Amino acid sequence: MENVILTIHLILALLLIGVVLLQRSEGGGLGMGSSGGGAISGRAAATALGKITWVLAAMFIVTSISMTILASRSASTASVIDQIGAEQPAVKAPAPALPTGGDLLPPSNDGTPAAPPAATAPATPPAATAPAAPAPASN
């Protein structure tokens, strides 16, 4: 039912736009350029396009209100955030085991933790050399 009313609503909107664009303009906006000759004229006679515009506008408002009523009947009282949380339960994966030692090497295949060889001494950084002095500029 909602889809039928929505389709009718969209067709009415397009027809209403078309009918309004077909009507003759009565001057610029905000009352500028009126053709009343300086006298304030009364309401102009209703044309066929004017009557069609009123009918289409009334039907557009009726479909708008009916869609609002249908949507409010099917609406739930829970918030959107609660609905998202209910649809997708949070599944937490177990945290990976952190290494117990100071090393970050992966474990070996036999189940014993891999460790650097104990016989090797830590590497010493190379000695820093002094930067070369810039050459004097010759004129």
N, C-alpha and C positions, 0 to 999 in steps of 0.2 A: 504494500500500500504506500509505503514511504517513497519507493522508487517511482511510482506512478505520479504522485503529487510533485515530486522533485522534477520530473520530466515536464509536467505541465507548467510548473513554476519557471523553468528555464525557457520554455517556448514563449510564455507570456512576457518574460523579460526582453527577449529579442523582438517580439512584436511591438512592445511598448517603446523600445528604442527606435524602431523603424517608423512608427507613427509620429513620434515626437520630431524626428528629423524631417519628415515630410511636411510638417506644418509650416505655414508662412511666418516669417519672423516679423515682429511688430516694432522693430527698432533695436537700438543698443541696450545693453544691460543697465540696470539702476535707473530706468526711466528716461534715459537719454535718447534723443532722436524720435520722440513721439510724433505722430502725425495728426495730433488733435488740433493743430492750428492755434495753440496757445490756450484753448479752453479745455478744461478737464472733461473728457468724454465719459459717458457711462459704459457699462459693460457691453461688449460687442456681441452680436448675435452668434449663437452657438452653431458651429459648422459640423459637418459629419465627422471630420477628423477629430474635432474637439470632443464629441460624444464618444467616439471610439476610444480616445485616450482615457476618458473618465472610466469607461467600462473595463478596459484593460488594467488600469491602475487599481480599481476595486477588486478585480479578480486576483491581481498580484498580491494585494494585502491579505486577501482571504487565504490564498495558498501559503503565504508566509506564516500566518497565525496557525493554520492547521498543521504545518510541519513542526512548529514549536510545540504544539500540544502533543503530537505523536512522539516527538523526541523526549519530552518530559515524562511520558508514561514509561518509556523503556530505560530511563536513566536510573542509575543506582545511586545510593547514598554514600558509598565509599569514595574516597578521593582517588585520583588517577594514580598517585604514587602507591597507594595501598593495593590497587588492582595490578600494577606491574609487579609488585613484590609477591602477590599471591600466585600469579601465573608462572613466574620463574623463581623457584626456590633457590636460595643461595647454596651452592655446593662448594665447600672449601676443600681444596686439595691439600694433602699433608705437606708440611714444609720439608724441603730437602734437608738431609742431615748435614750439619756444619762440621768441618774438620776440627778435631780436638786439639791438634798441635798447632804450632806456628807456621807449618808449611801448608801450601795450597796444592800439593801434588795429588793426582788422582790415585785411588787405591789400586793395588796390583790385582791380577787375576786370581791369585791363590788366597785372597782374603786378608793378607797382612798389609798394613799400611805401608805405602812407599815412603822412603826417607832418603835424603841425600847421604852419600857415603860419609861415614864418620871420620875417615882418614884424611880427607882433603881439608886443607886450610881455606879459610875464606879469602876470596880474591881481594887484592889491594888495588885501589884505583891508581891509574898512571900518574906520575908526577906532573904537576902543572908547569908549563913553561911560560916564561914571561913574554908578553906580546912584544913584537918588534917595534922599535922606535920609528916614527915616521921620518922619511928622508927630508932634509932641509930643502925648502923651495929656493930655486935659483932664479935670479932675475936676468 
